[in-house]
Each structure stands twice: as structure tokens, then as C-alpha cells.
Amino acid sequence: MEVLKDRYTITELSQSLSVTDHTLRYYEKEFNMYVPKDKRGRRYYTPDLANIMYQIKNMRDEGLEIKAIKKILKPEIEMISQQFEEKETNSLSLIDEKNNALEIQKFFQDFGEKLVNSFSTTVTSAKEDITTEIYKTKLELGACMENNMRKFECKMEKHFQNVDKSLAMWREKNSGSFLKKLTRKVLKKV
């Protein structure tokens, strides 16, 4: 196909190839071709894409099936599609860099505020949890101390009762003998 223009609209290319617009869209879909669009969203065909469409039409006219044409043109179609995607990505990234500067700044401001709020909420929640745990532990320790004091008091009471019994028994046993010893000492001196 003789290249006359830098870009072809779908109507221009379909007329040039003597096929319908629908046929071109069908080829795009079947051959998984990336066809760029202008600012208004209309597809346009570069000379490379127009040449591919021309080759597809000629092969179809010669009787080749779509499957065979795909195998023949696959490397060429992939290369052209990749070039367009890279160009579009590069141009979009430049536009995005300019347009996204404010969005990025806004994002980080929002993120900072959310982070502060989240951190504040987390700290408050942790403080409440710690306070609750300390209070529970205090109550448990108090109950434990009180229980241990009761046990200690019971043991001491039993101990003093045993001491009192032992003293009483000793007194009984030694009460007569002490007087006897004292009288013997007094009598010895006299």
C-alpha cells in the first residue's frame, strides 16, 4: 500500500482498502492489535498499522485463513503494538507527572492525617487496655494478698495455741517442783 499520510481515520483506511469499518475493527480484535486513539477518543491508523491491514486484506483475498495470517504477521503486529504502548506510556507518564504532583501532595497530606488519627486512636486504645489490665492485676494482687494474710493469721493462731498449750503443760508439770526446789534452797541456807 502506498503511504500518503501520517494518520488515517478508520473511514479513510476502509475506503482505501475497499473494506468496511466493521472489517477493520474485526481485524483489530482478531489480531489483538493496539490501535491508538486521538484526544477525542477516535482511533487512528499509522502507516505501519495501515500496512498491516493492507497485508491482512491481501492475504484474505488470496484465500488464507485468519489462523494462518496470525502466524505469519504475529511478530510484526506485536512489535508495532509494543511500540505504541511504550509511546503512550511515556507520554502518559509525562502528563501524569505534571498532573499528579498536586495529587501526590494531597495524598501524602491525607495519608499523614490518617496516620496521625490512626496512631492517636491506637495509643488511646492501648492506654485504656493497659489501664484496665493494671486495675485487674491490682485487684488480683489485693485478693491474693488478703488470702495469704488470712492463711498466715490462721497458721499464727494455731502456732500460738500450741505454744499456750505447751506452756500450760510445762507449768503444770513444773509448778510443784519449783516450790519444792525453792524450799530446799531456803532450807539449805538455814
Buried (B, 14 or more C-beta within 10 A) or exposed (E): BEEEBEBBBBEBBBEBBEBEBEBBBEBBEEBEBBBBEEEEEEBBBBBBBBBBBBBBBEBBEEEBEBEEBBEEBEEEBBEBBEEBEEEEEEEEEEEEEEEEEEEEEEEEEEEEEEEEEEEEEEEEEEEEEEEEEEEEEEEEEEEEEEEEEEEEEEEEEEEEEEEEEEEEEEEEEEEEEEEEEEEEEEEEEE
